[in-house]
Amino acid sequence: YEDADTDPRLVESRTHYRSARIRAGLGVTLMKGGRLAAMVALTHSEPREWPENQRRLLEDVAERTWDAVERARAVLALREAEQRLQTLMAGIPQLVWRAVHRGKWTWASPQWTDYTGQAEPESHGDGWLKPVHPDDREGVVRDWSMAGDRGFFQSE
């Protein structure tokens, strides 16, 4: 709206707009999946026209803000899932770890530290082999290389 004092849609709200010193407003609704996701608005204390470039800018701001909100929600959900996994892994008696290609560790459970005395960050990459007796390392690496085909890792 360009002027709250003259816009017929705002007759019943005019007093509120005046008390807030709002005379002009521009709003954008953001629909996602057919549902209202957010609303973003600009107001001004004097009557004014809202040029098309300002309307487009507000739409862009709404989209970018919504994208940032969704990213923040995804990060939070990931953190919560990671915390649940950590809690689960810390609560079982087995040694648990996470590894990627060729057995490069990215995480080890507290049980690993309790059993080996090795700090969890030191187990990352190939560091997990350090607590293994030097005479046994070659066999452990061989057994690890077969774990993918076997579907499990087991080594003496």
TORTI-28715 format. One line per 4 residues: number of its first residue (from 1); their letters; for each residue x, y, z of N, C-alpha, C. Coordinates in pm, whole numbers. Layout:
BEGIN
NUM	a	X Y Z X Y Z X Y Z | ...
***
This chain:
BEGIN
1	yeda	85 -117 0 0 0 0 89 123 0 | 40 228 -62 120 350 -75 89 452 34 | -35 445 88 -72 538 195 -178 474 283 | -140 442 406 -232 377 499 -352 465 532
5	dtdp	-335 596 521 -446 687 554 -554 688 448 | -521 646 325 -621 652 217 -655 516 159 | -582 415 192 -605 281 135 -733 224 196 | -832 191 114 -960 142 166 -948 5 236
9	rlve	-843 -71 206 -826 -203 270 -786 -190 416 | -741 -72 456 -685 -55 589 -773 27 682 | -899 46 647 -989 131 726 -991 88 873 | -1008 -40 899 -1020 -86 1037 -887 -87 1112
13	srth	-776 -83 1041 -643 -89 1103 -573 46 1108 | -638 146 1052 -574 277 1036 -516 332 1167 | -591 318 1276 -545 369 1405 -414 304 1447 | -404 174 1423 -281 101 1459 -163 148 1375
17	yrsa	-188 168 1246 -80 216 1159 -35 356 1203 | -130 441 1235 -94 577 1279 -14 573 1409 | -55 489 1504 17 485 1631 159 429 1613 | 179 348 1512 313 294 1483 389 383 1386
21	rira	326 494 1345 387 589 1249 423 521 1117 | 330 438 1068 347 369 940 247 427 842 | 297 477 731 209 531 628 212 449 501 | 325 380 474 335 300 351 396 166 385
25	glgv	358 65 308 412 -68 335 419 -151 209 | 515 -242 209 533 -335 98 557 -472 160 | 479 -568 120 492 -701 177 507 -808 71 | 577 -914 106 597 -1028 18 561 -1153 97
29	tlmk	480 -1237 38 451 -1367 99 534 -1471 25 | 586 -1564 98 670 -1670 42 596 -1801 58 | 561 -1861 -53 489 -1987 -53 586 -2100 -84 | 580 -2208 -6 663 -2327 -28 572 -2448 -16
33	ggrl	571 -2529 -120 487 -2648 -118 340 -2614 -106 | 298 -2501 -163 159 -2461 -157 114 -2405 -24 | 209 -2382 66 175 -2329 199 254 -2202 226 | 194 -2115 306 262 -1993 345 381 -2030 434
37	aamv	502 -1991 390 622 -2022 466 669 -1901 545 | 657 -1783 485 706 -1663 553 645 -1539 490 | 655 -1431 564 615 -1299 513 726 -1202 551 | 759 -1115 457 859 -1012 481 796 -879 440
41	alth	817 -776 521 753 -647 492 849 -532 517 | 828 -426 440 895 -299 460 789 -197 494 | 822 -105 579 729 4 607 804 136 596 | 726 243 582 784 376 573 692 472 648
45	sepr	751 575 704 671 667 786 598 773 703 | 623 778 574 556 873 485 493 798 369 | 387 852 310 331 788 191 438 778 82 | 435 671 6 533 656 -100 492 547 -197
49	ewpe	544 555 -316 528 449 -415 643 351 -397 | 616 228 -429 719 125 -420 757 83 -562 | 872 130 -612 913 94 -748 931 -57 -764 | 920 -103 -886 929 -247 -916 1062 -306 -871
53	nqrr	1171 -230 -884 1300 -285 -842 1304 -310 -691 | 1233 -230 -612 1227 -253 -468 1140 -375 -436 | 1035 -394 -514 952 -513 -496 1033 -640 -525 | 1109 -637 -636 1192 -752 -671 1301 -777 -566
57	lled	1359 -668 -516 1462 -681 -413 1405 -746 -287 | 1286 -705 -247 1223 -763 -128 1192 -911 -150 | 1147 -946 -270 1124 -1087 -301 1254 -1167 -293 | 1362 -1110 -345 1493 -1175 -339 1539 -1191 -194
61	vaer	1521 -1087 -113 1558 -1095 29 1477 -1204 98 | 1350 -1214 67 1265 -1317 129 1316 -1457 91 | 1346 -1478 -36 1396 -1608 -82 1529 -1642 -16 | 1621 -1546 -13 1752 -1570 46 1742 -1595 197
65	twda	1653 -1521 261 1634 -1542 404 1577 -1681 431 | 1480 -1722 350 1422 -1854 367 1528 -1962 342 | 1611 -1944 239 1718 -2040 213 1812 -2050 334 | 1846 -1936 392 1934 -1935 511 1867 -2006 628
69	vera	1738 -1985 646 1664 -2053 753 1666 -2204 731 | 1642 -2246 608 1643 -2390 579 1781 -2451 599 | 1886 -2379 559 2023 -2429 583 2049 -2441 733 | 2008 -2340 809 2029 -2343 954 1952 -2459 1016
73	ravl	1832 -2484 970 1754 -2598 1022 1824 -2730 988 | 1877 -2741 867 1946 -2864 827 2071 -2886 911 | 2146 -2780 936 2267 -2790 1019 2228 -2833 1161 | 2124 -2773 1214 2078 -2810 1349 2034 -2956 1353
77	alre	1959 -3000 1252 1913 -3139 1249 2033 -3234 1241 | 2134 -3196 1163 2254 -3279 1152 2327 -3285 1285 | 2339 -3172 1352 2405 -3171 1483 2330 -3258 1583 | 2197 -3248 1582 2117 -3329 1675 2131 -3477 1644
81	aeqr	2132 -3513 1516 2149 -3653 1478 2288 -3702 1519 | 2388 -3620 1500 2524 -3656 1540 2531 -3675 1692 | 2465 -3589 1766 2466 -3602 1913 2396 -3731 1956 | 2285 -3765 1890 2215 -3890 1923 2305 -4010 1893
85	lqtl	2375 -4006 1780 2465 -4114 1745 2579 -4125 1846 | 2637 -4011 1883 2746 -4012 1981 2698 -4070 2114 | 2580 -4032 2156 2524 -4082 2282 2504 -4233 2274 | 2449 -4280 2162 2429 -4423 2143 2562 -4497 2145
89	magi	2658 -4447 2069 2788 -4515 2060 2861 -4516 2194 | 2846 -4411 2273 2912 -4406 2403 2847 -4500 2504 | 2724 -4541 2477 2651 -4622 2573 2662 -4772 2553 | 2733 -4817 2450 2746 -4961 2428 2888 -5006 2464
93	pqlv	2907 -5131 2501 3039 -5174 2547 3141 -5197 2435 | 3099 -5211 2310 3191 -5242 2202 3275 -5120 2161 | 3391 -5147 2103 3472 -5042 2042 3405 -5006 1909 | 3375 -4880 1891 3304 -4835 1772 3385 -4724 1708
97	wrav	3387 -4723 1575 3456 -4616 1504 3387 -4591 1371 | 3422 -4481 1310 3373 -4446 1176 3496 -4435 1088 | 3488 -4499 972 3601 -4495 880 3551 -4468 738 | 3640 -4415 658 3611 -4393 516 3705 -4481 435
101	hrgk	3718 -4453 309 3796 -4531 214 3930 -4578 271 | 3959 -4705 253 4085 -4768 295 4110 -4762 446 | 4002 -4755 523 4016 -4762 668 4065 -4636 735 | 4053 -4523 671 4093 -4396 732 3984 -4356 832
105	wtwa	4018 -4357 959 3920 -4327 1063 3888 -4179 1067 | 3762 -4149 1098 3718 -4011 1118 3663 -3988 1259 | 3638 -4098 1330 3582 -4087 1465 3602 -4220 1536 | 3623 -4214 1667 3630 -4334 1750 3552 -4310 1879
109	spqw	3494 -4417 1931 3413 -4406 2052 3501 -4390 2176 | 3441 -4342 2285 3516 -4331 2410 3572 -4466 2456 | 3505 -4575 2417 3553 -4707 2455 3692 -4733 2394 | 3715 -4681 2273 3846 -4695 2209 3953 -4630 2296
113	tdyt	3926 -4509 2341 4022 -4438 2426 4042 -4512 2557 | 3932 -4560 2615 3943 -4633 2743 4026 -4760 2726 | 4007 -4830 2615 4075 -4957 2594 4222 -4939 2555 | 4249 -4842 2466 4385 -4827 2412 4466 -4719 2481
117	gqae	4397 -4623 2545 4468 -4507 2601 4498 -4401 2497 | 4460 -4427 2372 4486 -4332 2264 4372 -4230 2259 | 4408 -4101 2254 4306 -3997 2243 4232 -4013 2111 | 4102 -3985 2112 4019 -4005 1993 4074 -3935 1870
121	pesh	4116 -3807 1877 4168 -3743 1755 4294 -3812 1701 | 4373 -3874 1788 4494 -3944 1743 4462 -4069 1662 | 4339 -4120 1675 4300 -4241 1601 4261 -4210 1457 | 4242 -4084 1424 4197 -4047 1290 4299 -4087 1184
125	gdgw	4250 -4100 1061 4336 -4143 952 4384 -4285 980 | 4514 -4305 971 4572 -4436 1003 4621 -4444 1147 | 4593 -4338 1225 4641 -4334 1364 4592 -4450 1447 | 4477 -4509 1411 4422 -4621 1488 4515 -4743 1488
129	lkpv	4608 -4749 1393 4700 -4863 1389 4810 -4855 1494 | 4836 -4736 1549 4944 -4720 1646 4929 -4810 1769 | 4807 -4824 1826 4794 -4913 1942 4806 -5062 1907 | 4796 -5095 1778 4807 -5234 1736 4955 -5272 1740
133	hpdd	4986 -5388 1793 5126 -5434 1802 5188 -5433 1662 | 5310 -5382 1649 5376 -5374 1517 5374 -5506 1439 | 5387 -5619 1507 5387 -5749 1438 5249 -5783 1381 | 5144 -5720 1434 5007 -5752 1392 4950 -5653 1290
137	regv	5015 -5542 1267 4959 -5436 1182 4931 -5483 1040 | 5023 -5555 980 5004 -5599 842 4878 -5685 829 | 4859 -5778 923 4740 -5863 920 4612 -5785 942 | 4617 -5687 1030 4499 -5604 1057 4462 -5523 933
141	vrdw	4562 -5468 866 4536 -5391 744 4478 -5482 636 | 4531 -5605 625 4478 -5701 528 4332 -5734 561 | 4306 -5762 690 4169 -5794 730 4075 -5677 703 | 4124 -5556 726 4041 -5439 699 4009 -5429 551
145	smag	4106 -5458 466 4083 -5447 321 3979 -5547 272 | 3959 -5656 345 3859 -5756 308 3723 -5730 372 | 3715 -5634 463 3590 -5610 537 3476 -5571 445 | 3504 -5495 341 3398 -5454 249 3333 -5572 180
149	drgf	3414 -5666 135 3360 -5786 69 3289 -5878 168 | 3344 -5887 289 3285 -5974 391 3157 -5915 450 | 3154 -5784 458 3041 -5717 523 3065 -5695 671 | 3184 -5729 720 3220 -5707 859 3371 -5703 870
153	fqse	3419 -5648 982 3561 -5646 1010 3589 -5733 1130 | 3684 -5822 1114 3725 -5907 1224 3873 -5935 1208 | 3944 -5920 1319 4087 -5946 1314 4133 -5991 1452 | 4232 -6075 1454 4288 -6122 1582 4406 -6036 1618
***
